[in-house]
């Protein structure tokens, strides 16, 4: 019950801070862009757009959200409330995944994607992965500049191989690389089952790390400064 | 309500909290006084279950702090010195959100807002609030779930005299409702006025613990200072308990020559400095 309420509040905060409005505009822009592309480009362009924006938005927005909560000392209060770290992390991950999946669905329908279920699975897995990475980084940094710098290596290892893989420019064994698995799913292509299992394991590991990082952040921030 | 027994805690090899023992009864207002770095924050974190690696025992509401579950916080309210609100949400939205974190939702948000005089500003965003308004809102946020135990940190800090009085009256009203209150303040007037007992903490140790009145009375006798005119204004003092032995004062009274006479007691701050050798800065 508390988790459901928390999730709804998180979505409400995101709406208040303009996330939904922003992605409403971006979705329209992306649709216009995709519809203006030649038919042969459309499929890959849609996959890249979905993977790099709605699916990956958690990486960027989680920094802003957690930094905001830290700056307004809300996390200090969470530390001394019945809210559990697991509820906090799950709510953050799911609330951003909802926006990502909504945008991905609209783009997929507009571009007649190959497989909507696979696309949604790929978007969800990417979104969870990127949001957890965003949570981990955000708990460690104190400014937006630090956050932007810290995300650069992640962007390189998560985006470059996936885009190259989409254009079949990577070795076959890299099909199991989690970023490539997500790209295959979003593009509606055959995907590696071992790769999917590895992606799940990676998400589980990221979840444990995010859980520990948030717990430590609460512990350091919380309590009463006397 | 709180029982701390031989509590020792350390961040490094050297103990930070040293063999501390005290208890706080239900319905009591207990004050922690001490300079920065004295160990108050660490002690509070231990009591809030945030630092489990301690030796000895710290039991709050019947639960050993290091073994608490998330339900532990259902009966604890914390009022931070700083605002812990979402600035872009209204006061009412903030209270609704934070109350949703608790299973117990015993107090009406409207009544709480009315209690601190914010009912007409409930729809304003917190970013538009003054420091005093934020302090009052923070206070009622700690009361949303009607906790048995309240941790208050500098509750009157930044408030004007009227709001400070209002806040102190609300704290006393919560005590009358049966709440146990742990208060930390640098304001000795507040501590004297509000606390049933205070503990002086320096260097991770409790130097003294008693009611403010007993501490003041046990350490420093009240004195009487009087002035009279004799080739310019003259001043003299004597202890209140020896006033009948002051021949000069008696003579001045008989001759109606006193210009002023005042009794004065040492303040809690004087006692703190006398006992600990430190100031509260």
Interface residues (C-beta under 8 A of the other chain):
Chain A: X2 X5 X6 X9 X13 X16 X17 X72 X73 X74 X76 X77 X78 X79 X80 X81 X82 X83 X84 X218 X219 X222 X223 X224 X225 X226
Chain B: X32 X34 X40 X41 X44 X45 X48 X50 X51 X70 X71 X72 X73 X74 X76 X78 X80 X81 X82 X83 X84 X85 X86 X87 X88 X89 X97 X98 X100 X101 X102 X103 X141 X151 X153 X184
